[in-house]
Amino acid sequence: MKGTKKYSPKTTKKAIDTYKDPYLPKQGPHDMAVCKKCHTVYHNKRWAINEVLYQKKKENKKTLLILCPACQKIRDRYAEGFVILKGDYLKEHKKDILNLIKNEEERAMGYNPLERIIEIKDKGSIVDITTTHEKLAQRIGRKMHKACQGDLKIKMTQDRVTRVVWER
Ligand SMILES: [Zn+2]
């Protein structure tokens, strides 16, 4: 019944759920892969930060030494999150705010090691940040709003890109 399958709600939902990150490994789960750059480990179908496990897997000859999806995105500057911070308050509290953002990245990596900052461009009264994952851009925006109030706009698009603008 090819004709009806197309219109069933289940198929539609599945199509959304299975949207693949272009940087995730194309083959099924490979439990013997580690990132040679940041030492994240592919384990139990997800990437995790675990230095002990990294050392253990690295010694195994079957282990693939690769670049994890986050390190590939950083290398290619492939961003899914774009954050713009601006305003006089930003300028006056730049150092504290940049620390806050770096702490938020570390916290996010505890949940998902693939959420990283690609680049922070300090242009004076504007700071541009790009991230490997849209979630991290959202986290940074919410953190800024929580810690420093100001105006926050979060715009998510269908192609897994989030644009965040915070101003104070
Ligand atoms: Zn990596």
py3Dmol code that shows the C-alpha trace and the ligand (Angstrom):
import py3Dmol

protein = """\
ATOM      1  CA  MET A   1       0.000   0.000   0.000  1.00  0.00           C
ATOM      2  CA  LYS A   2       2.546   2.542  -1.115  1.00  0.00           C
ATOM      3  CA  GLY A   3      -0.016   5.253  -1.820  1.00  0.00           C
ATOM      4  CA  THR A   4      -1.511   5.469   1.677  1.00  0.00           C
ATOM      5  CA  LYS A   5       1.727   5.179   3.608  1.00  0.00           C
ATOM      6  CA  LYS A   6       2.814   8.604   2.478  1.00  0.00           C
ATOM      7  CA  TYR A   7      -0.074  10.346   4.218  1.00  0.00           C
ATOM      8  CA  SER A   8      -0.144   8.546   7.556  1.00  0.00           C
ATOM      9  CA  PRO A   9       0.703  10.862  10.471  1.00  0.00           C
ATOM     10  CA  LYS A  10       3.179   8.338  11.811  1.00  0.00           C
ATOM     11  CA  THR A  11       5.307   8.573   8.690  1.00  0.00           C
ATOM     12  CA  THR A  12       5.302  12.347   8.844  1.00  0.00           C
ATOM     13  CA  LYS A  13       6.471  12.359  12.448  1.00  0.00           C
ATOM     14  CA  LYS A  14       9.144   9.828  11.684  1.00  0.00           C
ATOM     15  CA  ALA A  15      10.441  11.951   8.834  1.00  0.00           C
ATOM     16  CA  ILE A  16      10.989  14.825  11.255  1.00  0.00           C
ATOM     17  CA  ASP A  17      12.477  12.695  14.018  1.00  0.00           C
ATOM     18  CA  THR A  18      14.996  11.041  11.759  1.00  0.00           C
ATOM     19  CA  TYR A  19      16.362  14.287  10.363  1.00  0.00           C
ATOM     20  CA  LYS A  20      20.043  13.580  10.455  1.00  0.00           C
ATOM     21  CA  ASP A  21      22.845  15.810  11.537  1.00  0.00           C
ATOM     22  CA  PRO A  22      25.122  15.796   8.448  1.00  0.00           C
ATOM     23  CA  TYR A  23      28.144  15.337  10.700  1.00  0.00           C
ATOM     24  CA  LEU A  24      26.939  12.290  12.566  1.00  0.00           C
ATOM     25  CA  PRO A  25      28.549   9.053  11.353  1.00  0.00           C
ATOM     26  CA  LYS A  26      26.645   7.708   8.345  1.00  0.00           C
ATOM     27  CA  GLN A  27      27.071   4.087   9.322  1.00  0.00           C
ATOM     28  CA  GLY A  28      25.275   2.734  12.360  1.00  0.00           C
ATOM     29  CA  PRO A  29      26.675   3.110  15.852  1.00  0.00           C
ATOM     30  CA  HIS A  30      30.358   2.407  16.020  1.00  0.00           C
ATOM     31  CA  ASP A  31      31.292   1.752  19.585  1.00  0.00           C
ATOM     32  CA  MET A  32      35.005   1.819  18.894  1.00  0.00           C
ATOM     33  CA  ALA A  33      35.551   5.425  17.932  1.00  0.00           C
ATOM     34  CA  VAL A  34      37.256   8.221  19.814  1.00  0.00           C
ATOM     35  CA  CYS A  35      38.001  11.807  18.869  1.00  0.00           C
ATOM     36  CA  LYS A  36      41.729  12.333  18.511  1.00  0.00           C
ATOM     37  CA  LYS A  37      41.338  16.060  19.105  1.00  0.00           C
ATOM     38  CA  CYS A  38      39.003  16.559  22.083  1.00  0.00           C
ATOM     39  CA  HIS A  39      39.073  12.978  23.452  1.00  0.00           C
ATOM     40  CA  THR A  40      35.311  12.456  23.437  1.00  0.00           C
ATOM     41  CA  VAL A  41      34.357   8.815  23.173  1.00  0.00           C
ATOM     42  CA  TYR A  42      31.563   7.208  21.187  1.00  0.00           C
ATOM     43  CA  HIS A  43      29.924   4.970  23.744  1.00  0.00           C
ATOM     44  CA  ASN A  44      26.415   3.522  24.157  1.00  0.00           C
ATOM     45  CA  LYS A  45      25.260   5.257  20.965  1.00  0.00           C
ATOM     46  CA  ARG A  46      26.290   8.725  22.058  1.00  0.00           C
ATOM     47  CA  TRP A  47      29.364  10.883  22.410  1.00  0.00           C
ATOM     48  CA  ALA A  48      30.591  11.387  25.954  1.00  0.00           C
ATOM     49  CA  ILE A  49      33.497  13.007  27.716  1.00  0.00           C
ATOM     50  CA  ASN A  50      35.296  10.344  29.668  1.00  0.00           C
ATOM     51  CA  GLU A  51      39.084  10.513  29.785  1.00  0.00           C
ATOM     52  CA  VAL A  52      39.429   7.103  31.473  1.00  0.00           C
ATOM     53  CA  LEU A  53      37.350   5.430  28.778  1.00  0.00           C
ATOM     54  CA  TYR A  54      39.265   7.369  26.110  1.00  0.00           C
ATOM     55  CA  GLN A  55      42.611   6.022  27.284  1.00  0.00           C
ATOM     56  CA  LYS A  56      41.196   2.512  27.499  1.00  0.00           C
ATOM     57  CA  LYS A  57      39.647   2.564  24.030  1.00  0.00           C
ATOM     58  CA  LYS A  58      42.658   4.250  22.484  1.00  0.00           C
ATOM     59  CA  GLU A  59      44.847   1.299  23.420  1.00  0.00           C
ATOM     60  CA  ASN A  60      42.543  -1.074  21.570  1.00  0.00           C
ATOM     61  CA  LYS A  61      43.767  -1.621  17.993  1.00  0.00           C
ATOM     62  CA  LYS A  62      40.196  -1.813  16.689  1.00  0.00           C
ATOM     63  CA  THR A  63      39.398   1.703  17.844  1.00  0.00           C
ATOM     64  CA  LEU A  64      39.036   4.324  15.144  1.00  0.00           C
ATOM     65  CA  LEU A  65      40.792   7.600  15.855  1.00  0.00           C
ATOM     66  CA  ILE A  66      38.560  10.160  14.174  1.00  0.00           C
ATOM     67  CA  LEU A  67      37.317  13.707  14.524  1.00  0.00           C
ATOM     68  CA  CYS A  68      34.012  13.862  16.397  1.00  0.00           C
ATOM     69  CA  PRO A  69      31.130  15.763  14.744  1.00  0.00           C
ATOM     70  CA  ALA A  70      31.793  18.832  16.918  1.00  0.00           C
ATOM     71  CA  CYS A  71      35.492  18.998  16.020  1.00  0.00           C
ATOM     72  CA  GLN A  72      34.597  18.557  12.328  1.00  0.00           C
ATOM     73  CA  LYS A  73      32.148  21.458  12.533  1.00  0.00           C
ATOM     74  CA  ILE A  74      34.760  23.629  14.276  1.00  0.00           C
ATOM     75  CA  ARG A  75      37.301  22.735  11.557  1.00  0.00           C
ATOM     76  CA  ASP A  76      34.789  23.565   8.799  1.00  0.00           C
ATOM     77  CA  ARG A  77      33.258  26.516  10.683  1.00  0.00           C
ATOM     78  CA  TYR A  78      29.899  24.879  10.131  1.00  0.00           C
ATOM     79  CA  ALA A  79      27.627  26.755  12.531  1.00  0.00           C
ATOM     80  CA  GLU A  80      24.083  25.893  13.574  1.00  0.00           C
ATOM     81  CA  GLY A  81      23.857  28.595  16.201  1.00  0.00           C
ATOM     82  CA  PHE A  82      24.473  32.326  15.736  1.00  0.00           C
ATOM     83  CA  VAL A  83      24.482  34.659  18.727  1.00  0.00           C
ATOM     84  CA  ILE A  84      24.813  38.429  18.581  1.00  0.00           C
ATOM     85  CA  LEU A  85      25.339  40.350  21.821  1.00  0.00           C
ATOM     86  CA  LYS A  86      25.242  44.123  21.745  1.00  0.00           C
ATOM     87  CA  GLY A  87      24.800  47.304  23.730  1.00  0.00           C
ATOM     88  CA  ASP A  88      26.576  49.565  26.218  1.00  0.00           C
ATOM     89  CA  TYR A  89      26.024  47.198  29.131  1.00  0.00           C
ATOM     90  CA  LEU A  90      27.829  44.500  27.141  1.00  0.00           C
ATOM     91  CA  LYS A  91      30.748  46.839  26.517  1.00  0.00           C
ATOM     92  CA  GLU A  92      31.026  47.730  30.216  1.00  0.00           C
ATOM     93  CA  HIS A  93      30.813  44.129  31.440  1.00  0.00           C
ATOM     94  CA  LYS A  94      32.560  42.373  28.568  1.00  0.00           C
ATOM     95  CA  LYS A  95      35.005  40.332  30.625  1.00  0.00           C
ATOM     96  CA  ASP A  96      32.365  38.958  32.987  1.00  0.00           C
ATOM     97  CA  ILE A  97      29.983  38.239  30.123  1.00  0.00           C
ATOM     98  CA  LEU A  98      32.630  36.353  28.117  1.00  0.00           C
ATOM     99  CA  ASN A  99      33.392  34.277  31.222  1.00  0.00           C
ATOM    100  CA  LEU A 100      29.700  33.584  31.672  1.00  0.00           C
ATOM    101  CA  ILE A 101      29.491  32.333  28.084  1.00  0.00           C
ATOM    102  CA  LYS A 102      32.501  30.064  28.428  1.00  0.00           C
ATOM    103  CA  ASN A 103      31.024  28.612  31.610  1.00  0.00           C
ATOM    104  CA  GLU A 104      27.758  27.999  29.781  1.00  0.00           C
ATOM    105  CA  GLU A 105      29.641  26.119  27.062  1.00  0.00           C
ATOM    106  CA  GLU A 106      31.283  23.901  29.685  1.00  0.00           C
ATOM    107  CA  ARG A 107      27.948  23.261  31.343  1.00  0.00           C
ATOM    108  CA  ALA A 108      26.348  22.383  27.972  1.00  0.00           C
ATOM    109  CA  MET A 109      29.176  19.968  27.169  1.00  0.00           C
ATOM    110  CA  GLY A 110      28.235  18.084  30.335  1.00  0.00           C
ATOM    111  CA  TYR A 111      24.858  17.373  28.719  1.00  0.00           C
ATOM    112  CA  ASN A 112      26.084  16.975  25.175  1.00  0.00           C
ATOM    113  CA  PRO A 113      29.788  17.151  24.313  1.00  0.00           C
ATOM    114  CA  LEU A 114      28.866  18.074  20.745  1.00  0.00           C
ATOM    115  CA  GLU A 115      27.611  21.510  21.841  1.00  0.00           C
ATOM    116  CA  ARG A 116      30.626  23.795  21.374  1.00  0.00           C
ATOM    117  CA  ILE A 117      31.498  27.355  20.612  1.00  0.00           C
ATOM    118  CA  ILE A 118      33.156  27.635  17.196  1.00  0.00           C
ATOM    119  CA  GLU A 119      34.251  31.242  17.469  1.00  0.00           C
ATOM    120  CA  ILE A 120      33.765  34.382  19.548  1.00  0.00           C
ATOM    121  CA  LYS A 121      34.382  37.605  17.617  1.00  0.00           C
ATOM    122  CA  ASP A 122      34.719  40.650  19.836  1.00  0.00           C
ATOM    123  CA  LYS A 123      33.947  43.743  17.757  1.00  0.00           C
ATOM    124  CA  GLY A 124      33.714  46.243  20.590  1.00  0.00           C
ATOM    125  CA  SER A 125      30.060  46.990  21.225  1.00  0.00           C
ATOM    126  CA  ILE A 126      29.045  43.822  19.369  1.00  0.00           C
ATOM    127  CA  VAL A 127      30.121  40.262  20.089  1.00  0.00           C
ATOM    128  CA  ASP A 128      29.429  37.553  17.495  1.00  0.00           C
ATOM    129  CA  ILE A 129      29.374  33.948  18.613  1.00  0.00           C
ATOM    130  CA  THR A 130      28.935  30.866  16.469  1.00  0.00           C
ATOM    131  CA  THR A 131      28.153  27.413  17.866  1.00  0.00           C
ATOM    132  CA  THR A 132      28.187  23.846  16.540  1.00  0.00           C
ATOM    133  CA  HIS A 133      24.699  23.180  17.865  1.00  0.00           C
ATOM    134  CA  GLU A 134      21.580  25.341  17.894  1.00  0.00           C
ATOM    135  CA  LYS A 135      20.844  24.335  21.493  1.00  0.00           C
ATOM    136  CA  LEU A 136      24.009  26.005  22.740  1.00  0.00           C
ATOM    137  CA  ALA A 137      23.019  29.289  21.066  1.00  0.00           C
ATOM    138  CA  GLN A 138      19.661  29.070  22.862  1.00  0.00           C
ATOM    139  CA  ARG A 139      21.367  28.272  26.163  1.00  0.00           C
ATOM    140  CA  ILE A 140      23.690  31.269  25.825  1.00  0.00           C
ATOM    141  CA  GLY A 141      20.764  33.583  25.044  1.00  0.00           C
ATOM    142  CA  ARG A 142      18.748  32.348  28.021  1.00  0.00           C
ATOM    143  CA  LYS A 143      21.756  32.555  30.312  1.00  0.00           C
ATOM    144  CA  MET A 144      22.418  36.165  29.263  1.00  0.00           C
ATOM    145  CA  HIS A 145      18.809  37.077  29.889  1.00  0.00           C
ATOM    146  CA  LYS A 146      18.757  35.372  33.278  1.00  0.00           C
ATOM    147  CA  ALA A 147      22.047  36.866  34.463  1.00  0.00           C
ATOM    148  CA  CYS A 148      21.896  40.344  32.886  1.00  0.00           C
ATOM    149  CA  GLN A 149      18.231  40.864  31.870  1.00  0.00           C
ATOM    150  CA  GLY A 150      18.115  42.947  28.660  1.00  0.00           C
ATOM    151  CA  ASP A 151      16.255  42.098  25.430  1.00  0.00           C
ATOM    152  CA  LEU A 152      16.390  38.569  24.086  1.00  0.00           C
ATOM    153  CA  LYS A 153      15.221  37.346  20.704  1.00  0.00           C
ATOM    154  CA  ILE A 154      15.502  33.683  19.745  1.00  0.00           C
ATOM    155  CA  LYS A 155      14.626  32.680  16.204  1.00  0.00           C
ATOM    156  CA  MET A 156      14.656  29.012  15.273  1.00  0.00           C
ATOM    157  CA  THR A 157      14.407  27.966  11.648  1.00  0.00           C
ATOM    158  CA  GLN A 158      13.326  24.645  10.194  1.00  0.00           C
ATOM    159  CA  ASP A 159      16.798  23.730   9.042  1.00  0.00           C
ATOM    160  CA  ARG A 160      18.122  23.406  12.602  1.00  0.00           C
ATOM    161  CA  VAL A 161      19.610  26.866  12.736  1.00  0.00           C
ATOM    162  CA  THR A 162      18.993  29.239  15.639  1.00  0.00           C
ATOM    163  CA  ARG A 163      19.698  32.951  15.618  1.00  0.00           C
ATOM    164  CA  VAL A 164      19.868  34.703  18.968  1.00  0.00           C
ATOM    165  CA  VAL A 165      20.125  38.420  19.567  1.00  0.00           C
ATOM    166  CA  TRP A 166      20.641  39.794  23.052  1.00  0.00           C
ATOM    167  CA  GLU A 167      20.879  43.488  23.701  1.00  0.00           C
ATOM    168  CA  ARG A 168      21.421  45.680  26.725  1.00  0.00           C
TER     169      ARG A 168
END
"""
ligand_1 = """\
1
ZN
Zn 36.249 16.086 19.054
"""
view = py3Dmol.view(width=600, height=400)
view.addModel(protein, "pdb")
view.setStyle({"model": 0}, {"cartoon": {"style": "trace"}})
view.addModel(ligand_1, "xyz")
view.setStyle({"model": 1}, {"stick": {}})
view.zoomTo()
view.show()
